[in-house]
């Protein structure tokens, strides 16, 4: 829960862009918010299920009406008419799938999760938790108005919020500083499945391994464990705070507990096809660390029953993809990055409740990626803090 209590930030990667723009406005964070901390809210989530948060923030700010008392300020940005602006939109919500729009303006999408794509235009972008989109917007609506609402609208199929129509910022043209009177785009909710797969075409064409080289190494089903824990393949992941997987590798430990949910990928260049299937009526954002994976197929129904054709010809590449409600997601990735990599649901409660797997990739090369002294110092400092604070591990440990 530390991330959603504020331990996060943005890093801007100046990579290739597939369309031109005049100004880079940096990161634009979309976030759900509550007067209770995430550490308090997880207690509610564990006891009775996901809580409904009170409102949301755009780049860390918003106004909030608490029984008639309005506090806070809207996010605002000022644009010059005729100029184009790059927005690096990031969903950092704990449990809210947002639809991002700017009244009257079309959005040109040029990247997903840092992967440059063939540009496409749309009125709105559906963004799951953990996903990032680079979007270019041109200030070409001066004939309509000088002030426009910028909106982060929760997709009500999977996301409840106390103020779903009031998570807004403002775009001003020139010297104008009035509150907008513009109307929202009509949004067709798409069941938290994200942007259409056909729209997300990587600019640099890369194919996944041919069908004969891709095997179903992991086909895991989402389920519930004892209490309110999540299972992937009958395992609810738990990593010991005092003995994390990377430290085990540095200590040449090759014995992993079942609850560590470790899959070994010893051979460089091998491909893994990970199929995740869920029978629950809620979508999940699946995030893989250490890789841009190839998203080969997704849909509703049981994977074996549907038997989908896997798209290996320049499929979408990203690191967070939506697992549809009552459906499946098939992703492929290559063992080309030594490390201990987590695959997990990016809904904060589910991460804490064990909805995750680990991939230990090229074990023999991992230790060289670390400074063992620094690792030991950090773990000793954590042990001291845990003891002095009287903390007892009651979550997945990630």
C-alpha positions in Angstrom: 0.0 0.0 0.0 3.0 2.3 0.3 2.7 3.2 -3.4 -0.9 4.4 -3.1 -0.1 6.3 0.1 2.3 8.4 -2.1 5.5 6.5 -2.6 5.6 6.9 -6.4 6.7 9.4 -9.0 7.2 9.9 -12.7 10.2 9.3 -14.9 10.2 10.9 -18.3 11.8 8.8 -21.0 12.8 10.9 -24.1 12.4 8.2 -26.7 11.3 8.2 -30.3 7.9 9.8 -31.1 5.9 8.7 -34.1 4.3 12.1 -34.7 5.4 15.7 -34.2 4.4 18.0 -31.4 5.4 21.5 -30.2 5.6 21.1 -26.4 6.2 18.2 -24.0 4.0 18.7 -20.9 5.5 15.7 -19.1 3.5 13.3 -17.0 -0.2 13.7 -16.3 -1.3 11.4 -13.5 -4.9 10.1 -13.1 -5.6 8.9 -9.6 -8.4 7.9 -7.3 -8.4 9.5 -3.8 -9.9 9.1 -0.4 -9.6 10.9 2.9 -8.5 7.5 4.4 -5.1 6.2 3.6 -4.5 3.2 1.4 -3.2 1.5 4.4 -6.5 2.0 6.2 -8.5 1.1 3.1 -6.8 -2.3 2.6 -8.2 -3.3 5.9 -11.7 -2.6 4.5 -10.8 -4.4 1.2 -9.6 -7.5 3.1 -12.7 -7.6 5.3 -15.6 -6.7 2.9 -14.2 -6.2 -0.6 -13.1 -3.2 -2.5 -14.1 0.1 -0.9 -15.5 3.0 -2.9 -13.1 5.9 -2.9 -14.4 9.5 -2.5 -13.1 11.2 -5.6 -10.0 11.4 -7.8 -7.0 13.6 -8.6 -5.4 14.9 -11.8 -1.6 15.5 -11.3 -2.2 15.3 -7.5 -4.9 17.9 -7.2 -8.6 18.5 -7.5 -11.4 20.4 -5.8 -13.6 18.4 -3.4 -17.1 19.2 -2.2 -17.5 17.8 1.3 -21.2 18.5 2.3 -21.1 22.0 0.8 -17.5 22.8 1.9 -15.3 23.0 -1.2 -11.6 22.6 -0.8 -8.7 22.2 -3.1 -7.9 23.4 -6.6 -8.3 22.0 -10.1 -5.3 21.0 -12.2 -4.9 23.7 -14.9 -2.7 24.0 -18.0 -2.5 27.0 -20.4 -2.1 26.4 -24.1 -1.4 28.6 -27.1 -4.0 28.3 -29.9 -2.5 26.4 -32.8 0.2 24.7 -30.8 0.3 20.9 -30.1 1.1 19.3 -26.8 2.4 15.9 -25.7 0.7 14.5 -22.5 2.3 11.4 -20.9 -0.9 10.1 -19.3 -0.5 7.6 -16.5 -3.1 5.8 -14.5 -1.8 5.5 -11.0 -5.1 4.6 -9.4 -5.3 1.9 -6.8 -8.6 0.5 -8.2 -10.0 2.8 -10.9 -10.1 2.3 -14.7 -10.3 5.7 -16.2 -11.5 7.1 -19.6 -9.5 10.2 -20.4 -11.0 13.0 -22.6 -10.6 16.7 -23.2 -13.9 18.4 -24.3 -14.0 19.2 -28.0 -10.5 17.9 -28.7 -9.4 14.8 -30.5 -6.5 12.8 -29.1 -3.6 11.5 -31.2 -2.2 8.4 -29.4 1.5 7.7 -30.3 2.7 5.3 -27.5 1.5 2.7 -25.1 3.6 1.8 -22.0 6.7 3.5 -23.7 6.2 1.4 -26.9 5.9 3.8 -29.9 2.9 2.9 -32.0 1.4 3.9 -35.4 -0.5 7.0 -34.5 -4.3 6.9 -34.3 -6.9 9.5 -33.3 -9.8 9.1 -30.9 -12.1 11.2 -28.7 -11.2 9.2 -25.6 -8.6 6.8 -24.2 -9.5 3.9 -21.9 -6.6 3.5 -19.4 -6.3 0.6 -16.9 -4.4 0.9 -13.7 -0.6 1.0 -14.4 -1.0 1.8 -18.1 0.6 4.8 -19.8 -0.3 6.5 -23.0 1.6 9.2 -24.9 -1.1 11.5 -26.4 -0.7 14.6 -28.6 -3.4 17.2 -28.5 -3.6 20.3 -30.7 -5.1 23.5 -29.4 -7.4 24.0 -32.4 -10.8 24.8 -30.8 -10.4 28.6 -30.3 -13.5 29.1 -32.3 -15.5 27.1 -29.8 -14.3 28.3 -26.5 -11.2 29.5 -24.5 -11.6 27.1 -21.6 -12.2 23.3 -21.7 -12.7 20.5 -19.2 -10.1 17.8 -19.1 -11.7 14.7 -17.6 -10.8 11.4 -16.0 -14.0 9.4 -16.0 -14.2 6.1 -14.0 -15.5 3.2 -16.1 -18.4 2.1 -13.9 -18.3 -1.5 -15.2 -15.4 -2.1 -12.8 -14.8 1.1 -10.9 -17.0 2.8 -8.3 -16.2 6.3 -7.2 -18.0 8.8 -5.0 -17.6 11.7 -7.5 -17.3 10.1 -11.0 -18.3 13.3 -12.8 -16.0 15.6 -10.9 -12.5 14.3 -11.5 -11.6 17.2 -13.8 -8.9 19.6 -14.8 -9.0 22.7 -17.0 -7.3 23.6 -20.3 -7.1 27.4 -20.8 -6.3 29.0 -24.1 -4.0 32.1 -23.8 -4.8 34.5 -21.0 -8.3 33.1 -20.3 -8.9 31.8 -16.8 -12.6 31.2 -16.7 -14.3 28.0 -15.5 -15.2 25.9 -18.6 -18.8 25.5 -19.7 -18.0 22.8 -22.3 -19.8 19.5 -22.5 -18.2 16.1 -22.3 -17.8 13.7 -25.2 -20.4 10.9 -25.3 -18.4 7.9 -24.0 -19.3 4.3 -24.7 -18.0 2.3 -21.8 -16.2 -0.8 -23.0 -16.2 -3.0 -19.9 -12.8 -2.0 -18.7 -11.1 -3.8 -21.6 -8.9 -0.9 -22.6 -8.1 0.5 -26.0 -9.1 -1.7 -29.1 -6.3 -4.1 -29.9 -6.5 -3.2 -33.5 -5.6 0.4 -32.7 -2.5 -0.4 -30.8 0.0 -1.3 -33.6 3.7 -1.0 -32.7 5.6 1.3 -35.1 8.7 -1.0 -35.1 7.3 -4.3 -36.4 8.4 -7.3 -34.3 6.9 -10.8 -34.4 6.5 -13.1 -31.5 8.0 -16.6 -31.8 6.4 -18.7 -34.5 3.6 -21.0 -33.3 5.9 -24.1 -33.1 8.3 -22.3 -30.7 5.7 -21.0 -28.3 4.5 -23.4 -25.7 2.0 -23.0 -22.9 4.4 -23.0 -20.0 2.0 -21.4 -17.7 -1.8 -21.5 -17.9 -3.2 -20.2 -14.7 -6.7 -19.6 -13.4 -7.6 -16.7 -11.1 -9.4 -17.8 -8.0 -10.0 -17.0 -4.3 -8.1 -18.5 -1.4 -8.8 -18.6 2.3 -10.0 -15.4 3.7 -9.8 -12.6 1.1 -6.8 -13.7 -0.9 -6.4 -14.2 -4.6 -5.0 -17.2 -6.3 -3.1 -17.7 -9.6 -2.8 -21.3 -10.5 -3.9 -22.4 -6.9 -1.2 -20.2 -5.3 -1.5 -17.0 -3.4 1.9 -15.4 -3.6 3.7 -14.5 -0.4 7.3 -13.2 -0.4 9.0 -13.0 3.0 9.8 -9.4 3.8 13.1 -10.6 5.4 14.1 -12.9 2.6 13.0 -11.5 -0.8 13.6 -13.6 -3.9 16.5 -11.5 -5.2 18.3 -12.0 -1.9 17.7 -15.7 -2.1 19.3 -15.7 -5.5 22.3 -13.7 -4.2 22.7 -16.4 -1.5 22.6 -19.2 -4.1 19.4 -20.5 -2.7 17.5 -22.5 -5.3 14.7 -23.8 -3.0 11.6 -21.7 -3.4 8.5 -22.3 -1.4 5.3 -23.0 -3.3 3.9 -19.7 -1.9 6.7 -17.9 -3.7 5.0 -18.7 -7.0 8.3 -18.9 -8.8 8.7 -20.1 -12.4 12.3 -20.6 -13.5 13.4 -19.5 -16.9 17.0 -20.7 -17.1 17.7 -20.6 -20.8 18.3 -17.3 -22.6 16.1 -16.9 -25.6 13.4 -19.3 -24.6 9.8 -18.1 -25.0 7.1 -18.3 -22.5 3.4 -18.1 -23.2 1.5 -17.1 -20.1 -2.3 -17.6 -20.3 -4.3 -16.1 -17.5 -8.0 -17.0 -17.2 -10.6 -15.5 -14.9 -14.2 -16.5 -14.4 -15.0 -13.5 -12.3 -17.1 -10.6 -13.5 -14.3 -8.0 -13.1 -11.4 -7.0 -15.4 -7.8 -7.1 -14.1 -4.8 -5.1 -15.4 -1.9 -7.6 -15.7 1.5 -6.1 -15.3 4.8 -7.8 -16.1 8.1 -6.3 -14.8 11.2 -6.4 -16.9 9.7 -6.9 -20.3 7.5 -5.5 -23.0 5.4 -8.6 -23.6 3.6 -9.5 -26.8 -0.2 -9.5 -26.3 -1.3 -12.4 -28.5 -5.0 -12.8 -27.6 -7.8 -11.8 -25.2 -11.5 -12.3 -25.0 -14.4 -13.7 -23.0 -15.0 -17.3 -22.2 -12.7 -20.2 -21.2 -9.4 -20.2 -23.1 -9.6 -23.9 -23.9 -13.2 -23.6 -25.2 -12.5 -20.6 -27.3 -9.2 -21.9 -28.6 -8.3 -18.4 -30.0 -5.9 -17.9 -32.9 -2.7 -16.3 -31.4 -1.6 -13.2 -33.2 2.2 -13.5 -33.5 2.6 -11.0 -36.4 3.5 -7.7 -34.8 0.9 -7.9 -32.0 0.6 -5.1 -29.4 3.6 -4.8 -27.2 3.3 -3.3 -23.7 3.8 -4.2 -20.1 0.2 -3.8 -18.7 -2.7 -5.5 -20.5 -6.3 -6.0 -19.4 -7.6 -9.4 -18.6 -11.3 -9.2 -19.5 -14.0 -10.1 -17.1 -15.0 -13.7 -17.4 -12.2 -14.3 -20.0 -8.6 -14.9 -20.8 -5.4 -13.1 -21.7 -2.5 -14.7 -23.6 0.9 -12.9 -23.5 4.3 -14.1 -24.7 7.8 -12.9 -23.7 11.3 -13.9 -24.4 14.0 -14.8 -21.7 16.3 -12.0 -22.7 16.6 -9.9 -19.5 18.1 -11.7 -16.5 16.3 -10.9 -13.2 13.5 -11.6 -10.8 10.4 -10.3 -12.5 6.9 -10.0 -11.0 3.7 -10.5 -13.0 0.7 -9.2 -11.0 -2.7 -7.6 -11.0 -2.2 -3.8 -10.8 -5.3 -3.3 -8.7 -3.7 -2.4 -5.4 -5.9 -4.6 -3.2 -5.3 -7.6 -5.4 -1.5 -7.1 -5.4 -1.5 -7.0 -1.6 -3.8 -10.1 -1.5 -1.4 -12.3 -3.5 -2.6 -12.0 -7.1 0.9 -12.4 -8.6 3.6 -14.7 -10.0 7.4 -14.5 -10.1 9.7 -15.3 -13.0 13.3 -16.0 -12.1 15.0 -15.5 -15.5 18.6 -16.7 -16.2 19.3 -17.4 -12.5 23.1 -17.7 -13.1 23.3 -14.1 -14.4 21.2 -12.4 -11.8 23.7 -11.9 -9.0 25.9 -9.8 -11.3 23.1 -7.3 -11.6 23.2 -6.5 -7.9 25.6 -4.9 -5.4 25.5 -7.6 -2.6 26.7 -5.2 0.1 24.0 -2.7 -0.8 21.4 -5.4 -0.7 22.5 -6.6 2.7 22.6 -3.1 4.1 19.0 -2.4 2.8 17.7 -5.6 4.2 19.4 -5.0 7.6 17.9 -1.5 7.7 14.4 -2.9 6.9 14.7 -5.7 9.6 15.7 -3.0 12.1 12.7 -0.9 11.1 10.3 -3.8 11.1 11.3 -4.8 14.6 11.3 -1.4 16.1 7.9 -0.6 14.6 6.5 -3.9 15.7 5.3 -4.7 12.1 3.9 -8.1 11.4 3.7 -9.1 7.7 0.0 -9.5 6.8 0.2 -9.1 3.0 1.8 -10.7 0.0 5.1 -8.9 0.7 5.4 -7.2 -2.7 
